[in-house]
Each structure stands twice: as structure tokens, then as C-alpha cells.
Amino acid sequence: MSENNLTQLPDPLAHASALIGCFTCIGLDNDSASLPGACVSAAAQLSHCELCQLYRLDEVTGRLDLIAQHPSATPSLADAASRIDRRHVSLLRDTVDQGVVVSVSDVQNSTYDTAFLPELASPWHALLSVPLFNRLNTVTGVLLCAAQHPAPLLGYASSLGQFGSFALHQLALLRSLRWVPAVAPPARGVSLTNTYGLIGSSTAMAQTCQLISKVLHTPYTVLLRGETGTGKEVVARAIHMAGPRAARAFVVQNCAAFPEGLLESELFGYRKGAFTGAERNYAGLFDAADGGTLLLDEIGDMPLSLQAKLLRVLQEGEVRPLGASAAHKVDVRIIAATHRDLAAMVAEGSFREDLYYRLAQFPIQLPALRERDGDVLQLARHFADKACASLGRAPVEWSNIALDQLSSHAFPGNVRELKCLVERAVLLCDDNVILPEHLPLPQAQVPTTADDITLRQRMERVERVFLLDCLQKNRGNRTRTARELGVARRTLLYRLARLNIPCGDASAER
């Protein structure tokens, strides 16, 4: 790092006082999401620059992540080059590879390419690129400041380098501690399904969401079990997005999609020369999901040899790429999903018993669609609205007979079958009303045994689904629902109680 050049600044004491305040602010910040932004704002204030960027070096891929930028008026990180290949940006390459400060007093006549910086009304005049170091004196990032006016930025290099290094260290410390801000429980009357972005107001879905709320802010491994099409990936994404890892990657790998050799290299990565065709280092999905969540779908189809390596990741928190001489640590939350009976596979010897118990640390059984009373019509309306939006057409209505057909169908393919059915119906309907002929559903079977449901039970089931759907359309307002149905509000409340529809299934009156 460069020598201390505070004496070259116009007012060294004022700068030192402001610097101490910035150190204190970062030291007291316990939110890893806001800390990078606070760092660049403070650095811009200290250096009197119009632009400040904070990059973090990815040790696995060797790329620079742009994690914060000031001010907010500049293009967002999503629009900017959020992952910079320093090999193609000489200014950043010299800063990182040589570990030296790069100061440019006249950008227009410099040999450095500054096209990676955002374009503002006035051109950039001066630049300062400062390497950031960890306690092992290894470069971990870059703090870059740019001014639109002549400025002796080199004098700020030492103090900004120490400040930026401290900020990156604090950020790494917060993430290693997995600090989680206090989350207030949902207000009374607010559905948990709405909290997690899931569709449905049935008791079965409420129980599923209750389990999600219990495991959300824990490091436990989650095993999602359920029939094909029950939405295991949707639930896994909800767990990720509502938890403390939402800002990091959510990576999905279907274990049945690759043969054993390719699946191993895809998950664990490999080093150059590990096998024929390995011409470069490749970071696997565990590294790609570092700090985030990895969903291993169809875990029951993972080969036994890979199950042993996965067990080590769960036990030790480290992976060893193919051809590597040593393993390295990763911080990944594992969510596994399967439609198969893993316990039976353990008994057959086709699945490791020790891995099964590690994966089933917190199992969640997803209900089949036929077990979710009232959810079919909510999901159907949701899928229809999405299909109409994607096709650029006006929303469609549903005929009562079509809704009755949906309510009577068992849906062996669960939510996936319903989604495909609704999307097809939206394409087929020409008058913006979905009719029975748009739904290629088999006719309901006539009961033939004493064990079949009675006519009263059948009618109550249809009425329950109909009332839930009407409540959903009126956002839970029972007064408006009664008015639409043409019955007294007292009659509606009696029928809701008679059909065991609790008040929690509908929001409070507004």
C-alpha cells in the first residue's frame, strides 16, 4: 500500500476527523446488505469525488464483483457490468495483479480505457484505483474513485485503502456470522402463503408455510418430499428468497439430468488438466452457490459414489474439485427434493443411510393438489392471469361449469398439470370466457361402491370450493361476498362455519 500522503491534502486534520467518523460508522453497521453502500458513500465524501465503486475479488473465478456504487443517480448494478473481467480492463488489472495504487490525473490523455465507467453529462477528469487487502496481505478487492474536475487524488490513496480494506473485512465477518435481522411475525389475519409468495389458502398449504417459517433463519438442511408437480422448486425458491441468503445465488441442479461423470464435475468443478478436455479451471455449482442456496432436485437419482462426496460437503462444509490437491471451504445451504421414498431406497441399499439422515434434518412433505381444498381455483385464476399477460391479451373469465370441472378433477399431475391445462384453455378460448370444452378433462366417474362419498358430501365439497373462490375474489370481505351471492351476511357466516372454513382463510373486513 502507498505511503501516507495526508500531508499533501488541503486540510489533513479535517480529513482525519472525517475518516475516523467513517471507520466508526462501518464498524457499527451490522447489516451486510447496507454496508457496501455505506462504504462507497463515505469514500466519495472523503475524496470529494462524483463517483465511487467498490469491487470484491472472487477467489474462485478471479473476477471482480461490483458490489456497490455511489451515487444512486448512476446506472444500477443490474444495468452496469456487475462482473468485471479484470484481464480486459487494464486499470483494474494493474491494481489487482500488481497490488499497487493507480492514479490518473488526466483521463482524456491517459492510455487506460475507462469505457467500463458510467457515462455522465461531464467527462471524467481524474481517477484513483486503490487495491484492498486482507490480514494476509492478499488483494481482496478494489476501491475506485473518479472526479469530473482536476483533483490530486493520490493523497487519499493510503486512507481510502485502509478504509476500504476494513469495510470488506467487516462484510466478510458479518456474512460468516450469518447475522439475521429480527423479522416481525406476520400480522394477525395475514396469510403466510402471501408472505412467501405461494398461492393457496387451504389448511394443507398453511401447515406447509408454518414449517417454512420455522426453518427459514436456520442453517438446517431441508428435504422437500412430494409427488411430481407439487411445486418443490417453487417452495425451495420461497425459502431462499424469504431468508437471509436472498441477496446471493439460488442454484438448481437436477441430479437425474446428467450421467455420473458429468454430474460430479458440474457440482464440484475441476482443475485444468484433470481429464481430457479440461483446458481451464471450472468452478462447480457449489462454488457458484457460495453464500446462497443450492437445490439438488431428484436427489434420489444421485449415484452412490457422489452421495459420499455430498455427505462430506454437508459434514465439513468443503468441496474438492476434480484434479485439485486440496479442498476449500464453501458456505452453501443445501435443499434437496425428491418424489421418491428415500427411506425405502435406504432399505434396498440404493441410497446411503447416513446421507439420508443428514438430508432429512428438516423434512417438509408437500401436499398433493387434491389435498388442498379451494386452492385449485385460486391457482387456476393465477395461471390464467399470467398466461394472458404473457400473451398480451385481456384477462379471461371463467364459466361456473368450467370451475366445477376443475374442482372435481383429481389432478394426478398436481400443480404442473393444472398450469398446463389452464395455459391451453387460455389459448383456446376466443370470447374471453373459459368454457368446459376448453378443458379436456375426463367425465366424473359415477360412485359404484359403498366407500364412495355421499351426495351430501359431494355437494358440500363443491360448495366449500365455491365459497372459498368467491371469498378470494372479494379479498376476504364477507359483506361483499354475501352481496355477490345474494344471501344475507348471517347466512354466509353460518355456511362458512358449517363447512369448517375458519376466519383465518379470509382476511378481516375492511
C-alpha positions in Angstrom: 0.0 0.0 0.0 1.3 3.5 -0.7 2.8 5.7 1.9 0.7 8.0 4.0 0.3 11.2 2.0 -2.2 13.0 4.2 0.2 16.0 4.4 -0.5 16.6 0.7 -4.2 17.2 1.4 -5.5 20.8 1.8 -6.8 20.1 5.3 -5.3 17.0 6.8 -6.9 17.4 10.3 -10.4 17.7 8.8 -9.8 14.7 6.6 -8.5 12.6 9.6 -11.5 13.6 11.7 -14.0 12.6 8.9 -12.1 9.4 8.3 -12.4 8.4 12.0 -16.2 9.0 11.7 -16.4 6.8 8.6 -14.5 4.0 10.4 -16.9 4.2 13.3 -19.9 4.1 11.0 -18.8 1.0 9.2 -17.7 -0.7 12.5 -21.2 -0.2 13.9 -23.0 -1.3 10.8 -24.4 -4.8 11.4 -26.3 -5.2 8.1 -24.3 -6.9 5.3 -26.8 -5.6 2.8 -26.3 -1.9 3.5 -22.6 -1.9 4.5 -21.1 -1.8 0.9 -23.3 1.2 0.0 -22.3 3.0 3.2 -18.6 2.4 2.3 -18.8 3.9 -1.2 -20.8 6.9 0.1 -18.2 7.6 2.7 -15.3 7.2 0.3 -17.0 9.6 -2.1 -17.3 12.1 0.7 -13.7 11.7 1.8 -12.2 12.0 -1.7 -14.7 14.7 -2.9 -15.4 12.6 -6.0 -18.6 12.3 -8.0 -18.2 8.5 -8.4 -17.0 5.7 -6.2 -17.2 2.0 -6.9 -16.4 -1.0 -4.6 -15.2 -4.3 -6.2 -14.7 -7.6 -4.4 -12.4 -10.2 -5.9 -13.9 -13.7 -6.4 -11.1 -16.0 -5.3 -12.6 -18.9 -7.3 -13.2 -17.4 -10.7 -10.7 -14.5 -10.5 -13.3 -12.0 -11.5 -14.3 -8.7 -9.8 -17.8 -8.3 -8.4 -19.1 -4.7 -8.5 -21.0 -4.8 -5.1 -21.6 -1.1 -4.5 -21.6 2.2 -6.5 -22.2 5.8 -5.5 -24.3 7.9 -6.3 -27.6 6.2 -6.9 -28.2 8.5 -9.9 -25.6 6.5 -11.9 -26.7 3.2 -13.6 -27.8 0.5 -11.2 -25.6 -2.5 -10.5 -28.0 -4.7 -12.5 -27.5 -2.4 -15.6 -23.8 -1.9 -15.1 -21.2 -4.5 -15.7 -21.6 -6.2 -12.3 -19.0 -8.8 -13.0 -15.8 -7.4 -14.5 -13.1 -9.5 -16.1 -10.1 -7.5 -15.0 -8.0 -9.0 -17.8 -9.9 -6.8 -20.2 -9.7 -3.7 -18.0 -6.1 -2.6 -17.7 -6.7 -0.1 -14.9 -8.2 -2.8 -12.7 -5.7 -5.5 -13.9 -2.7 -3.4 -12.8 -4.4 -2.6 -9.5 -5.2 -6.2 -8.6 -2.3 -8.2 -10.2 0.4 -5.8 -9.0 -1.3 -4.7 -5.8 -0.4 -1.0 -6.4 -2.3 2.2 -6.5 -3.1 3.6 -9.9 -3.7 7.3 -10.1 -4.6 9.1 -13.3 -4.7 12.9 -13.2 -5.8 13.4 -16.9 -8.2 10.7 -18.0 -8.7 12.1 -21.5 -5.0 11.8 -22.4 -4.4 8.5 -20.5 -3.7 5.1 -22.0 -6.2 3.5 -19.7 -9.6 2.5 -21.1 -12.4 3.9 -18.9 -15.3 2.7 -21.0 -16.4 0.5 -18.1 -17.3 3.6 -16.1 -20.8 5.0 -16.3 -21.3 7.9 -18.7 -22.4 11.2 -17.2 -23.0 14.6 -18.6 -19.4 15.7 -17.9 -16.4 13.6 -18.8 -14.2 12.0 -16.1 -11.0 14.0 -15.4 -9.2 12.2 -12.6 -9.2 8.6 -11.4 -7.9 6.7 -8.4 -7.8 2.9 -8.2 -6.8 1.5 -4.8 -6.1 -2.2 -4.0 -7.8 -3.6 -0.8 -6.0 -6.2 1.3 -6.9 -8.8 3.9 -4.8 -9.6 7.0 -2.7 -12.0 4.9 -1.7 -9.0 2.7 -3.6 -10.6 -0.2 -5.7 -8.4 -2.6 -9.4 -8.9 -1.9 -10.9 -6.0 -3.9 -10.6 -2.6 -5.4 -11.9 0.9 -4.3 -12.2 3.2 -7.3 -12.9 6.9 -7.2 -13.5 9.2 -10.2 -13.8 13.0 -10.3 -15.1 15.3 -13.1 -12.8 18.1 -12.0 -9.0 18.3 -11.6 -8.2 16.7 -8.2 -4.9 15.4 -6.6 -6.5 12.1 -5.6 -3.2 10.3 -4.9 -3.1 11.9 -1.5 -6.2 10.0 -0.5 -4.8 6.6 -1.5 -3.5 5.4 1.8 -6.5 6.4 3.9 -9.0 5.1 1.4 -7.1 1.8 1.0 -7.2 1.2 4.8 -10.9 2.2 5.0 -11.9 0.0 2.1 -10.0 -3.0 3.4 -11.6 -2.6 6.8 -15.1 -2.4 5.1 -14.5 -5.6 3.1 -13.2 -7.3 6.3 -16.4 -6.3 8.2 -18.5 -7.5 5.3 -16.9 -10.9 5.3 -17.2 -11.1 9.1 -20.9 -10.3 9.1 -21.6 -13.0 6.5 -19.5 -15.6 8.3 -21.6 -14.9 11.4 -24.7 -15.2 9.4 -26.3 -12.3 11.2 -30.0 -12.2 10.6 -32.1 -9.1 11.4 -35.1 -9.5 13.5 -38.2 -10.3 11.4 -41.6 -9.5 12.8 -44.1 -12.3 12.5 -46.9 -11.8 10.0 -49.8 -9.6 11.4 -52.9 -11.4 12.5 -55.1 -12.2 9.6 -52.3 -12.1 7.1 -51.8 -15.3 5.2 -48.4 -17.0 5.4 -48.8 -18.0 1.8 -48.9 -14.3 0.9 -45.7 -13.8 3.0 -43.8 -16.4 0.9 -45.4 -15.7 -2.4 -47.1 -19.1 -2.5 -50.7 -19.4 -3.9 -53.3 -21.1 -1.8 -55.4 -20.7 1.4 -56.0 -24.3 2.3 -55.1 -25.8 5.6 -52.5 -28.0 4.0 -50.7 -25.0 2.5 -51.0 -23.1 5.8 -49.2 -26.0 7.5 -46.5 -26.1 4.8 -45.9 -22.3 5.3 -45.8 -22.8 9.0 -42.9 -25.3 8.6 -41.1 -22.9 6.2 -41.3 -20.1 8.9 -39.7 -22.4 11.4 -36.7 -23.4 9.3 -36.2 -20.1 7.4 -33.5 -18.5 9.5 -31.7 -21.7 10.5 -28.8 -23.4 8.8 -30.7 -26.7 8.7 -30.7 -28.8 5.5 -34.3 -29.1 4.1 -35.7 -32.2 2.4 -38.7 -31.4 0.2 -40.8 -34.5 -0.4 -43.9 -34.8 -2.5 -45.5 -36.1 -5.7 -44.3 -34.9 -9.1 -45.6 -31.5 -9.9 -46.3 -30.4 -6.3 -44.0 -27.3 -6.7 -40.9 -28.4 -4.8 -38.7 -25.9 -6.7 -41.2 -23.1 -6.0 -41.1 -23.9 -2.3 -37.3 -24.1 -2.3 -37.1 -20.7 -4.0 -39.5 -19.3 -1.5 -37.3 -20.5 1.4 -34.3 -18.9 -0.3 -35.9 -15.5 -1.1 -37.5 -15.1 2.3 -34.3 -16.0 4.2 -31.0 -14.2 4.9 -29.4 -15.6 1.8 -31.8 -13.9 -0.6 -29.2 -11.5 -1.9 -26.9 -14.4 -3.0 -27.3 -17.0 -5.7 -30.1 -19.6 -5.9 -28.8 -22.5 -8.0 -30.8 -25.5 -9.2 -29.3 -28.9 -10.3 -31.4 -31.8 -11.4 -29.5 -34.9 -10.3 -31.2 -37.0 -13.0 -30.2 -34.7 -15.8 -26.5 -35.8 -16.1 -24.6 -39.0 -16.2 -22.4 -39.7 -13.1 -19.1 -38.3 -14.5 -20.7 -35.0 -15.8 -22.7 -34.5 -12.7 -19.6 -34.7 -10.5 -17.7 -32.1 -12.5 -20.8 -29.9 -12.7 -21.3 -30.0 -8.9 -17.7 -29.9 -7.7 -15.9 -28.3 -10.6 -12.4 -29.3 -11.9 -8.9 -28.0 -12.4 -7.1 -27.6 -15.7 -5.8 -31.0 -16.9 -7.9 -33.0 -14.6 -9.2 -35.1 -17.6 -9.1 -35.0 -21.3 -10.7 -31.8 -22.5 -10.3 -29.9 -19.2 -8.5 -27.0 -20.7 -9.2 -24.5 -18.0 -10.3 -24.3 -14.3 -14.0 -24.7 -13.9 -15.9 -23.6 -10.8 -18.7 -26.0 -9.9 -22.2 -25.3 -8.7 -21.2 -25.4 -5.0 -18.8 -22.5 -5.7 -21.5 -20.7 -7.8 -23.9 -21.0 -4.8 -21.4 -19.9 -2.2 -23.2 -17.7 0.3 -26.5 -18.8 -1.2 -28.7 -21.9 -1.8 -28.2 -25.0 -3.9 -31.3 -27.0 -4.7 -30.5 -30.6 -5.5 -33.6 -31.8 -7.3 -34.3 -35.5 -7.8 -31.7 -36.3 -5.1 -32.9 -39.9 -5.2 -31.3 -40.3 -8.6 -27.8 -39.3 -7.4 -25.2 -42.1 -7.9 -23.9 -43.8 -4.7 -20.3 -42.6 -5.4 -21.4 -39.0 -5.5 -23.5 -39.4 -2.4 -20.3 -39.9 -0.4 -18.9 -36.6 -1.7 -22.1 -34.8 -1.0 -22.0 -36.1 2.6 -18.6 -34.6 3.1 -19.9 -31.2 1.9 -22.7 -31.4 4.5 -20.4 -32.5 7.3 -17.3 -30.5 6.6 -18.6 -27.6 4.5 -15.8 -28.0 1.9 -15.5 -29.2 -1.7 -12.6 -30.7 -3.6 -12.7 -30.1 -7.4 -11.6 -32.9 -9.7 -7.9 -32.7 -10.1 -7.3 -30.4 -7.1 -4.8 -31.3 -4.4 -6.8 -29.8 -1.6 -10.4 -28.9 -0.6 -11.7 -25.4 0.1 -14.5 -24.1 2.2 -17.9 -23.2 0.9 -20.9 -21.7 2.6 -23.9 -23.2 0.9 -27.3 -24.1 2.2 -28.5 -27.4 0.7 -32.1 -28.0 -0.1 -32.9 -31.5 -1.5 -36.1 -32.5 -3.3 -37.4 -35.8 -4.4 -40.7 -37.6 -5.3 -39.2 -41.0 -4.3 -39.3 -42.8 -1.0 -35.7 -42.4 0.3 -36.3 -44.5 3.4 -37.3 -47.4 1.2 -34.3 -46.8 -1.0 -32.1 -46.9 2.1 -33.6 -50.3 3.0 -32.8 -51.5 -0.6 -29.2 -50.3 -0.4 -29.6 -47.8 -3.3 -29.3 -44.7 -1.0 -26.8 -44.0 1.8 -28.4 -44.2 5.2 -26.0 -41.6 6.7 -26.7 -39.1 3.9 -30.5 -39.7 4.2 -30.4 -38.6 7.9 -28.3 -35.6 7.1 -30.7 -34.5 4.3 -33.8 -35.2 6.3 -32.7 -32.8 9.1 -35.9 -30.9 8.4 -38.3 -32.7 6.1 -41.3 -30.9 4.6 -44.0 -33.0 2.9 -45.7 -31.0 0.2 -49.4 -31.7 -0.2 -50.8 -33.0 -3.4 -53.2 -30.7 -5.2 -56.2 -32.9 -4.4 -55.4 -32.4 -0.7 -55.6 -28.6 -1.0 -59.3 -27.7 -0.7 -60.1 -24.5 -2.5 -56.6 -23.9 -3.9 -57.4 -25.3 -7.4 -59.5 -22.3 -8.3 -57.0 -19.8 -6.9 -54.2 -21.4 -8.8 -56.3 -21.6 -12.0 -57.1 -17.8 -11.9 -53.4 -17.1 -11.1 -52.1 -19.1 -14.0 -54.8 -17.7 -16.4 -53.8 -14.1 -15.4 -50.1 -14.9 -16.0 -50.9 -16.6 -19.4 -52.9 -13.6 -20.5 -50.2 -11.2 -19.5 -47.5 -13.1 -21.4 -49.8 -13.3 -24.5 -50.6 -9.6 -24.3 -54.4 -10.2 -24.2 -57.2 -9.1 -21.9 -57.9 -11.2 -18.8 -60.3 -14.1 -19.2 -63.4 -15.0 -17.2 -64.4 -18.5 -16.0 -67.7 -20.1 -16.5 -69.2 -21.8 -13.4 -69.4 -25.2 -15.2 -65.7 -24.9 -16.0 -64.8 -24.1 -12.4 -66.9 -27.1 -11.3 -65.0 -29.4 -13.6 -61.7 -28.1 -12.2 -62.9 -28.7 -8.7 -64.0 -32.3 -9.5 -60.7 -33.3 -11.1 -58.1 -35.2 -9.0 -55.1 -33.8 -10.9 -52.6 -36.7 -10.7 -50.0 -34.3 -12.2 -50.7 -31.8 -9.4 -49.9 -28.1 -9.9 -47.8 -28.7 -13.1 -50.8 -30.4 -14.7 -53.2 -27.6 -13.7 -50.8 -25.0 -15.1 -50.5 -26.6 -18.5 -54.3 -27.2 -18.6 -55.0 -23.5 -17.9 -52.5 -22.2 -20.4 -54.0 -24.4 -23.1 -57.5 -23.2 -22.2 -56.5 -19.5 -22.4 -55.2 -20.2 -26.0 -58.4 -22.0 -27.0 -61.0 -19.5 -25.7 -61.9 -16.8 -28.2 -64.6 -14.9 -26.3 -62.6 -14.3 -23.1 -64.6 -16.9 -21.2 -63.1 -20.3 -20.4 -65.8 -22.9 -21.1 -65.9 -26.7 -20.3 -64.9 -27.5 -23.9 -61.6 -25.7 -23.4 -60.7 -28.1 -20.6 -60.1 -31.6 -21.9 -61.0 -33.3 -18.6 -62.4 -36.8 -18.2 -66.0 -37.0 -17.1 -66.5 -37.6 -13.4 -67.0 -41.3 -12.5 -70.3 -42.4 -11.0 -69.8 -43.8 -7.5 -70.1 -47.6 -7.6 -69.1 -48.7 -4.0 -70.3 -48.0 -0.5 -67.0 -46.4 0.3 -67.6 -43.6 -2.2 -68.6 -40.2 -0.9 -72.3 -39.5 -0.4 -74.3 -36.9 -2.5 -74.3 -34.5 0.5 -70.6 -34.8 1.0 -70.1 -34.2 -2.7 -72.3 -31.1 -2.7 -70.6 -29.7 0.4 -67.2 -30.1 -1.2 -68.3 -28.2 -4.3 -70.0 -25.5 -2.1 -66.8 -25.2 0.0 -64.6 -24.7 -3.0 -67.1 -22.2 -4.5 -67.3 -20.1 -1.3 -63.5 -20.1 -0.9 -63.2 -18.9 -4.5 -65.8 -16.2 -4.0 -64.0 -15.0 -0.8 -60.8 -14.9 -2.7 -62.2 -12.7 -5.5 -63.5 -10.3 -2.8 -60.2 -10.3 -0.9 -61.9 -12.0 2.1 -64.6 -9.3 2.6 -67.6 -11.3 3.8 -70.0 -8.5 3.3 -69.2 -8.1 -0.4 -69.2 -11.9 -0.8 -72.7 -12.2 0.7 -73.9 -9.4 -1.5 -72.5 -11.1 -4.7 -74.0 -14.4 -3.7 -77.4 -12.8 -3.0 -77.7 -14.1 0.6 -77.7 -12.4 4.0 -74.4 -12.0 5.7 -75.6 -14.0 8.6 -76.4 -16.9 6.3 -73.0 -16.7 4.7 -71.3 -16.8 8.2 -73.4 -19.8 9.1 -72.4 -21.7 5.9 -68.7 -20.8 6.5 -68.9 -22.3 10.0 -70.9 -25.3 8.7 -68.3 -26.1 6.1 -65.4 -25.6 8.5 -64.0 -22.5 6.7 -62.2 -20.6 9.5 -62.0 -16.8 9.5 -58.3 -17.1 9.0 -58.9 -18.3 5.5 -60.2 -14.8 4.7 -58.8 -11.5 5.7 -60.6 -9.2 8.1 -63.3 -6.9 7.0 -62.1 -3.6 5.6 
